[in-house]
Amino acid sequence: MIQFSDFEKKTKIVFKNKDLLKQAFIHRSYINENTGTSLSHNERLEFLGDAVLELIVTDFLYKKYPNYTEGELTALRSALVNAVIISEIALEIGMNDYLLLSKGEAKDNGKARQYILANTYEAYVGAIYLDQEYNAVNKFVSESLLPKTEEIVNKKLWRDAKSLVQEKAQEFVNFTPAYRVLSESGPDHDKHFTVGIYFGSNLIAEGKGKSKQEAEQKAAEAALKIKNWFD
């Protein structure tokens, strides 16, 4: 039996509404196998948490980097709230031990688990916001996620890979990159795309993501590595 009180001790955030805390960890697949549960899955909380997280990160970046342009701030925000970074944070604070999943999902520790963890982090942000309002959730995000900003800025991980690969491809090989969906799988609420990046007819690299845009970014990043075009 999962004891969510242990997670409260770990994060030092004690919920008034314990159902909100539990719901943040309920994946859709768990509901399919446990139809008698009184709570729903966490997707509505994730929807709310995503918006709250974006506001907190945007406010932080706007104040911290007064000389950055809108485009630079947008790229930096995207780098900070992407699924890879957020899933790493979720793992660091122990969220993986409290996930409520179907037996099938519980066995999968690959890419799918990464997205589940990122979504759970966002759902948890939404739950804190509903239970304790803005200041509490701002403190949580400031302590768990925002410290990653320095690394992203120092390593220039915030640069838009698609823009950079287009610039480099035109400079070095005189091609404008093209992207094609190679495959897609999963139900509508949990799609997974594989996209290829091409220079002319040559497939240079592939990328995977929960949206075509994310998969294109991953493909662009992979192409930059293959061509050694990172500055």
C-alpha positions in Angstrom: 0.0 0.0 0.0 1.4 3.4 -1.1 1.7 5.8 1.9 1.4 9.3 0.5 2.1 10.7 3.9 5.7 9.6 3.3 5.9 11.8 0.2 4.4 14.7 2.3 7.3 14.3 4.7 9.8 14.2 1.9 8.6 17.3 0.2 7.5 19.0 3.5 4.2 19.9 1.8 1.2 18.6 3.8 -2.1 18.6 1.9 -5.4 19.6 3.5 -7.2 17.6 0.8 -5.5 14.2 0.7 -7.5 13.1 -2.3 -5.9 15.9 -4.4 -2.5 14.6 -3.5 -3.4 11.0 -4.4 -5.1 12.0 -7.6 -1.9 13.7 -8.9 -0.3 10.3 -9.0 -3.1 8.4 -10.7 -2.4 7.5 -14.3 -5.2 6.8 -16.7 -4.2 3.2 -17.0 -4.7 2.6 -13.3 -8.4 3.7 -13.6 -8.9 1.2 -16.4 -7.9 -1.7 -14.0 -9.4 -0.2 -10.9 -12.9 0.8 -11.9 -14.1 1.0 -8.3 -11.8 3.9 -7.3 -13.5 7.0 -6.2 -10.9 9.3 -7.8 -10.3 10.2 -11.4 -6.9 10.1 -13.2 -4.5 13.1 -13.1 -5.0 14.6 -16.6 -7.2 17.6 -15.5 -4.7 18.4 -12.7 -1.9 18.1 -15.3 -3.7 20.6 -17.5 -3.9 23.1 -14.7 -0.4 22.4 -13.4 1.1 23.0 -16.9 -0.4 26.5 -17.0 0.7 27.3 -13.4 4.2 26.0 -14.1 4.5 28.1 -17.2 3.5 31.2 -15.3 6.0 30.6 -12.5 8.8 29.9 -14.9 7.9 32.8 -17.2 7.8 35.2 -14.2 11.2 33.9 -12.9 13.0 34.2 -16.3 11.5 37.6 -17.1 13.0 39.0 -13.9 16.3 37.1 -13.9 17.2 37.9 -17.6 16.1 41.5 -18.3 18.3 41.7 -21.4 16.9 38.6 -23.1 14.6 39.0 -26.1 11.1 37.5 -26.2 12.4 34.7 -28.5 15.3 33.9 -26.2 13.1 33.8 -23.1 10.6 31.5 -25.0 13.4 29.1 -26.0 14.8 29.1 -22.5 11.4 28.4 -21.0 10.9 25.6 -23.4 14.2 24.0 -22.5 13.4 24.3 -18.8 9.9 22.8 -18.9 10.5 20.0 -21.3 9.7 16.4 -20.4 13.3 15.3 -20.0 14.2 17.9 -17.4 10.9 17.6 -15.5 11.0 13.8 -15.4 14.5 14.1 -13.9 13.2 16.4 -11.2 10.3 14.0 -10.5 12.8 11.1 -10.1 15.0 13.1 -7.8 12.1 13.9 -5.4 10.9 10.3 -5.5 7.7 10.5 -7.4 8.4 7.2 -9.2 7.7 5.3 -5.9 4.2 6.7 -5.6 2.8 6.3 -9.2 -0.5 4.5 -9.5 -0.3 2.6 -12.8 -1.7 -0.4 -14.5 0.3 -3.6 -14.2 1.4 -3.2 -17.8 2.5 0.4 -17.4 4.3 -0.5 -14.1 6.6 -2.8 -16.0 7.7 -0.2 -18.5 10.6 1.9 -17.3 11.6 3.4 -20.7 10.5 6.5 -22.5 6.9 6.1 -21.6 7.7 6.3 -17.9 9.6 9.5 -18.5 6.5 11.2 -19.9 4.4 9.8 -17.1 6.7 11.2 -14.5 6.8 14.6 -16.2 3.0 14.7 -16.4 2.8 13.6 -12.7 5.0 16.5 -11.7 2.7 18.9 -13.6 -0.3 17.3 -12.0 1.3 17.7 -8.5 1.9 21.4 -9.2 -1.8 21.7 -10.1 -2.7 19.9 -6.9 -0.6 22.1 -4.7 -2.1 25.2 -6.4 -5.6 24.0 -5.7 -4.8 22.9 -2.1 -2.6 25.8 -1.0 -2.6 28.4 -3.7 0.2 30.3 -5.5 2.9 31.0 -2.9 3.2 27.3 -1.9 3.5 26.1 -5.4 5.9 28.9 -6.4 8.1 27.8 -3.5 8.0 24.1 -4.6 8.8 24.9 -8.3 11.5 27.4 -7.2 13.3 24.8 -5.1 12.8 21.8 -7.4 13.0 23.0 -11.0 14.4 26.5 -11.2 17.9 25.6 -10.0 18.3 23.8 -13.4 18.3 27.2 -15.1 22.0 27.9 -14.6 23.0 24.7 -16.2 20.7 25.2 -19.2 22.1 28.7 -19.7 25.7 27.8 -19.2 25.6 24.9 -21.6 23.4 26.9 -24.0 20.8 24.1 -24.0 18.0 26.6 -24.5 18.8 27.3 -28.2 16.2 26.2 -30.6 17.6 23.2 -32.4 15.4 23.5 -35.5 16.5 27.0 -36.1 20.2 26.2 -35.5 20.2 23.1 -37.8 18.5 25.1 -40.5 21.1 27.8 -40.3 24.0 25.3 -40.3 22.5 23.2 -43.1 22.2 26.2 -45.4 25.7 27.3 -44.5 27.5 23.9 -44.9 25.5 21.7 -47.2 23.2 24.2 -49.0 20.0 22.4 -48.0 17.0 23.5 -46.1 16.1 20.6 -43.7 12.8 18.8 -44.2 10.9 16.8 -41.6 8.7 13.7 -42.2 6.7 11.6 -39.8 8.2 8.1 -40.0 5.7 6.5 -37.6 3.1 7.2 -35.0 1.5 5.0 -32.3 -0.7 5.1 -29.2 -4.2 6.3 -28.5 -5.2 9.9 -29.0 -4.5 11.0 -25.5 -1.0 9.4 -25.5 0.4 9.6 -29.0 4.0 9.0 -29.8 5.7 10.2 -33.0 8.9 9.3 -34.7 10.1 12.0 -37.1 13.0 12.0 -39.6 15.1 15.0 -40.6 16.2 15.0 -44.2 18.8 17.0 -46.2 17.4 16.5 -49.7 16.6 12.8 -50.0 19.1 11.8 -47.2 17.7 10.8 -43.8 20.2 12.4 -41.3 18.6 11.5 -38.0 15.4 10.6 -36.1 13.6 12.0 -33.1 10.8 10.8 -30.9 8.2 12.7 -29.0 4.6 13.0 -27.8 3.9 15.6 -30.5 5.2 16.1 -34.0 6.9 19.4 -32.8 8.7 17.7 -30.0 9.9 14.8 -32.3 11.1 17.4 -34.8 13.1 19.2 -32.1 14.7 15.8 -31.1 15.5 15.0 -34.7 17.1 18.4 -35.1 19.2 17.9 -31.9 20.3 14.5 -33.1 21.3 15.9 -36.5 23.4 18.7 -34.9 25.2 16.0 -32.8 25.8 13.8 -35.9 27.2 16.7 -37.9 29.0 18.2 -34.9 27.4 21.5 -35.5 26.9 22.6 -32.0 28.8 25.9 -31.4 
